[in-house]
Amino acid sequence: MSLKSRVYLDWNATTPLRPEARAAMVAAMECLGNPSSVHAEGRAARSLIERARAQVAQAMGADGADVIFTSGATEAAALACAGRGLVCADLEHEAVAAWCAPELAVDRAGRVMVPAPGRAALQLANSETGVMQDVPPGLALCDLTQGFGKVPLAFNWLGCEMALVSAHKLGGPKGVGALVVRRGFELAAQLRGGGQEMGRRAGTENLIGIAGFGAAAEAAARDLAAGVWDKVAELRNILESALSLDANETIFVGNGVARLPNTLCLVTPGWKGETQVMQMDLAGFAVSAGSACSSGKVRASRVLRAMGFDEAAAASAIRVSLGGLTTRDEVLRFADAWRTQRDRWRARGA
């Protein structure tokens, strides 16, 4: 089966590169100068970075000077969290959870209780379930990685001290992200050297990646304003309805609470998530299990365990995440393929 005939339904893992990002990156490849050099070539490179900074800031409702470019959201999390003694819930992304104490309680619907926002890190939206959180004023760190570009948001009205974003989640290149900080917030650099990024992240900037990030952020904001994600939400609801036919044993996680418009997490206890992923892959559909580590091995979802699911159920989850290029035909074809495999699974257990 060729890649062209496959259906990609794993947009929360990464997204296709936008044409606008590709064009900006190709143009940046022709820029010779080091952004820290004061000559004309250096100033040309610097102008590309500052343009991208303004594009990212405008797309997320922040001030440009508060956008610090990094190698991705993982580095941004380390820059934000190191030495701060923050707390989080067990369902936070590993890049944040690795730096925080898991002290915050989670209810069955995946909502996090945050009694002391000034000490807490919190996702706006969970990558596995799509469940969205109410961001309390004064939150120390908000992970906007999954929400940025999919739902309306503005850093300046969220009221948090810092926020994480990543380019490849909204049609930009992999390997670039940003930490956004509130104006006047004190932040110690973790990478030290030449004093780039206003002295808060040293190292020659990834000019090509940053240019692509800026263009992708600008295009994502246009899509959001044009209602692209409202249409995606309609497709997600169509898919959920199609999958729920004669699926009495399946749990649709987050159904009934605010979710990302593109995300569907379903748990069919006893039918392992990794088995479902492989079966769907052979049928031509790319989806994810509840959680996957960097080596590619699948394990029971830590997120679902935090929500109160037992080990067997947490190991029986898959995530289907749609995007702006997903079609009605594709989601209905996936639903048919999934129901076929579910019926075979039932027959084997009969």
C-alpha positions in Angstrom: 0.0 0.0 0.0 1.5 3.4 -1.0 1.6 6.3 1.4 -0.6 8.3 -1.0 -3.5 5.8 -0.5 -3.2 5.9 3.3 -5.3 8.0 5.6 -3.5 10.0 8.3 -5.5 10.4 11.5 -2.6 11.2 14.0 -2.6 15.0 13.8 -1.9 15.4 17.5 1.4 13.6 17.1 2.5 15.8 14.2 1.0 17.6 11.3 1.8 18.0 7.6 4.1 20.9 6.7 2.0 23.8 5.5 2.8 25.3 2.1 3.4 28.7 3.7 5.9 27.2 6.1 7.7 25.3 3.3 8.0 28.6 1.3 9.3 30.5 4.2 11.9 27.9 4.9 13.1 27.7 1.3 13.5 31.5 1.3 15.4 31.4 4.6 17.8 28.8 3.2 19.0 31.6 0.8 19.8 33.9 3.7 23.6 33.7 4.4 24.1 35.8 7.5 24.3 34.9 11.2 21.5 36.7 13.0 24.0 38.0 15.6 26.2 39.7 13.0 25.9 43.4 12.6 26.6 43.6 8.8 23.9 43.6 6.1 23.8 39.8 5.8 23.4 39.4 9.6 20.7 42.1 9.7 18.8 40.3 6.9 18.9 37.0 9.0 17.9 38.9 12.1 14.9 40.5 10.3 13.6 37.0 9.4 13.7 35.9 13.0 12.0 39.0 14.3 9.3 38.7 11.6 8.7 35.1 12.8 8.7 36.3 16.4 6.0 38.8 15.6 4.0 36.2 13.6 4.0 33.7 16.5 3.2 36.4 19.1 0.3 37.8 17.1 -1.1 34.3 16.5 -1.1 33.5 20.2 -2.0 37.0 21.5 1.3 37.8 23.1 3.9 40.5 22.9 6.7 39.7 20.5 9.6 40.4 22.9 8.2 37.7 25.2 8.6 34.9 22.6 11.8 32.9 23.2 12.6 30.4 20.4 13.8 27.0 21.4 14.4 23.6 19.8 10.9 22.5 20.7 8.3 22.4 23.5 10.5 19.9 25.4 13.4 22.4 25.7 10.9 25.1 26.5 9.5 23.0 29.3 13.0 22.5 30.7 13.7 26.3 30.5 10.4 27.1 32.2 10.5 24.4 35.0 14.1 23.9 36.0 14.6 24.8 39.6 11.1 26.2 40.2 9.6 23.4 42.2 6.4 23.2 40.3 3.6 20.7 40.8 1.4 19.1 38.1 -1.1 16.2 37.5 -0.1 12.8 36.3 -1.7 13.4 33.0 0.7 16.2 31.9 3.1 15.5 29.0 6.3 13.8 30.0 8.3 16.9 29.0 6.6 18.8 31.8 5.9 16.0 34.3 9.7 15.2 34.4 10.3 18.5 36.1 7.3 18.7 38.4 5.9 16.9 41.5 2.7 14.9 40.6 0.5 16.4 43.3 -2.6 17.7 41.5 -5.8 15.6 41.6 -7.6 14.6 38.4 -11.3 13.7 38.2 -12.9 10.9 36.1 -13.6 13.3 33.3 -9.9 14.4 33.1 -10.3 17.8 34.8 -7.4 18.9 37.0 -7.9 20.6 40.4 -5.4 23.5 40.9 -5.6 24.9 44.4 -2.3 27.0 44.1 -1.9 28.2 40.5 1.3 30.0 41.2 3.1 26.7 41.8 1.4 24.7 39.1 1.9 23.5 35.5 -1.2 22.6 33.4 -2.1 21.6 29.9 -4.7 23.7 28.2 -5.7 20.5 26.3 -4.6 16.9 26.7 -3.0 15.4 23.7 -4.5 11.9 24.3 -8.1 12.7 25.3 -8.5 16.2 24.0 -10.0 17.2 27.3 -9.6 21.0 27.9 -8.9 22.7 31.2 -10.0 26.0 32.7 -6.8 27.9 33.2 -6.8 29.6 36.6 -5.4 33.2 36.8 -1.8 33.3 37.9 -0.9 29.8 36.6 2.9 29.3 36.6 3.0 27.4 33.3 0.4 26.5 30.7 1.2 24.0 28.0 -0.5 25.3 24.9 1.1 22.8 22.5 -2.1 21.0 21.5 -4.5 24.0 21.7 -2.5 26.6 19.8 -3.9 26.9 16.3 -7.0 24.7 17.1 -8.9 26.8 19.6 -9.2 30.6 20.2 -6.7 31.6 22.9 -4.5 34.6 23.9 -1.6 34.4 26.1 -2.2 37.9 27.4 -5.7 37.1 28.7 -4.9 33.6 30.0 -3.0 35.3 32.9 -0.3 32.7 33.2 3.4 33.4 33.7 4.7 31.2 31.0 3.4 29.0 28.1 4.8 26.3 25.8 4.2 26.0 22.0 5.6 23.8 19.3 5.8 24.4 15.5 5.1 20.9 14.2 1.7 20.7 15.9 0.3 23.4 13.7 1.9 22.8 10.3 5.4 24.0 11.0 8.7 22.1 10.9 9.8 19.7 13.6 12.6 20.8 15.9 11.5 24.4 16.8 9.2 25.7 19.4 8.9 28.6 21.9 8.5 29.6 25.5 6.4 32.6 26.0 6.8 34.6 29.2 4.9 37.4 30.8 6.5 40.8 30.4 9.0 41.4 33.3 9.1 37.8 34.4 12.5 36.7 35.6 13.9 33.7 33.7 17.3 32.2 34.1 18.9 30.8 31.0 19.7 27.0 30.9 21.8 27.2 27.7 24.5 29.9 28.1 26.9 31.3 25.7 26.4 34.0 23.1 23.4 35.6 24.8 20.9 35.0 22.0 17.1 35.3 22.6 17.5 38.3 24.9 20.0 36.4 27.0 17.5 33.6 27.9 18.5 30.9 25.4 22.0 30.9 23.9 23.0 29.3 20.6 22.8 30.4 17.0 19.1 30.5 16.1 17.6 27.8 13.9 16.8 30.4 11.2 15.1 28.1 8.7 13.0 26.4 11.4 12.0 29.7 13.0 11.0 31.2 9.7 8.8 28.1 9.0 7.3 28.4 12.5 6.3 32.0 12.0 4.7 31.3 8.6 2.8 28.3 10.0 1.5 30.2 13.0 0.2 33.0 10.8 -1.5 30.5 8.5 -3.0 28.6 11.5 -4.5 31.8 12.8 -6.1 32.4 9.5 -7.6 28.9 9.4 -8.9 29.3 12.9 -10.6 32.6 12.1 -12.1 31.0 8.9 -13.8 28.3 10.9 -11.6 25.4 9.6 -11.6 23.8 13.1 -15.4 24.1 13.4 -15.6 21.9 10.4 -13.1 19.5 11.9 -15.3 19.3 15.0 -18.2 18.3 12.8 -16.2 15.5 11.3 -15.0 14.3 14.8 -18.7 14.2 15.9 -19.6 12.2 12.7 -16.8 9.8 13.4 -17.8 9.4 17.0 -21.4 8.7 16.1 -20.3 6.1 13.5 -18.0 4.3 15.8 -20.5 4.2 18.6 -22.9 2.1 16.6 -23.3 -1.2 18.4 -20.3 -0.3 20.6 -21.8 -0.8 24.0 -18.5 -1.8 25.6 -16.5 1.1 24.2 -16.0 4.3 26.3 -15.6 7.6 24.5 -13.3 9.5 26.8 -14.1 13.1 27.4 -17.6 12.9 25.9 -19.7 15.5 27.6 -16.9 17.9 28.6 -15.0 20.5 26.6 -12.5 18.8 24.2 -10.2 19.8 21.3 -12.3 19.9 18.1 -10.2 17.2 16.4 -9.6 14.5 19.1 -11.4 11.3 19.8 -10.1 8.8 22.5 -11.9 5.5 22.7 -11.4 2.7 25.2 -12.6 -0.9 24.4 -11.6 -2.9 27.5 -9.8 -6.1 26.6 -9.0 -5.1 23.0 -5.4 -3.8 23.3 -4.7 -0.4 21.9 -1.4 -1.6 20.3 -3.4 -4.3 18.5 -5.9 -1.8 17.2 -3.2 0.5 16.0 -1.5 -2.3 14.1 -4.8 -3.6 12.6 -5.7 0.0 11.5 -2.2 0.5 10.1 -2.5 -2.7 8.0 -5.9 -1.4 6.8 -4.3 1.9 5.7 -5.1 4.2 8.6 -2.5 6.0 10.9 -3.8 6.4 14.5 -2.1 6.2 17.9 -2.5 4.2 21.1 -3.1 6.0 24.3 0.6 6.7 24.9 3.9 5.8 23.2 7.4 6.3 24.5 10.3 7.5 22.5 11.3 3.9 21.5 8.0 3.3 19.9 6.8 0.7 22.4 3.2 1.0 23.6 2.3 1.0 27.2 -0.9 1.6 29.2 -1.9 5.2 29.1 -0.6 7.1 32.1 -3.3 9.8 31.3 -6.1 7.3 31.6 -4.6 5.8 34.7 -4.6 9.2 36.3 -8.3 9.5 35.4 -9.1 6.4 37.3 -9.1 3.7 34.6 -7.7 0.4 35.6 -4.6 -1.0 33.9 -6.4 -3.2 31.4 -8.7 -0.4 30.3 -5.8 2.1 30.1 -4.0 -0.4 27.8 -7.1 -0.6 25.5 -7.2 3.0 24.3 -6.6 4.5 20.9 -6.5 8.1 19.9 -7.9 9.3 16.5 -6.9 13.0 15.8 -8.1 14.8 12.7 -6.9 17.9 10.8 -7.9 20.5 8.4 -7.2 18.2 5.4 -9.3 15.3 6.8 -12.4 14.5 4.8 -15.8 13.0 5.6 -15.1 10.0 3.3 -11.9 9.3 5.3 -13.5 9.3 8.7 -16.4 7.1 7.5 -13.9 4.6 5.9 -12.0 4.5 9.1 -15.2 3.8 11.1 -16.1 0.9 8.8 -12.6 -0.6 9.1 -12.6 -0.2 12.9 -16.0 -1.8 13.3 -14.9 -4.7 11.1 -11.9 -5.3 13.3 -14.0 -4.9 16.4 -16.5 -7.5 15.2 -13.6 -9.9 14.6 -12.2 -9.3 18.1 -15.7 -10.0 19.5 -15.9 -13.2 17.5 -12.6 -14.4 18.8 -13.7 -13.9 22.4 -17.1 -15.6 21.9 
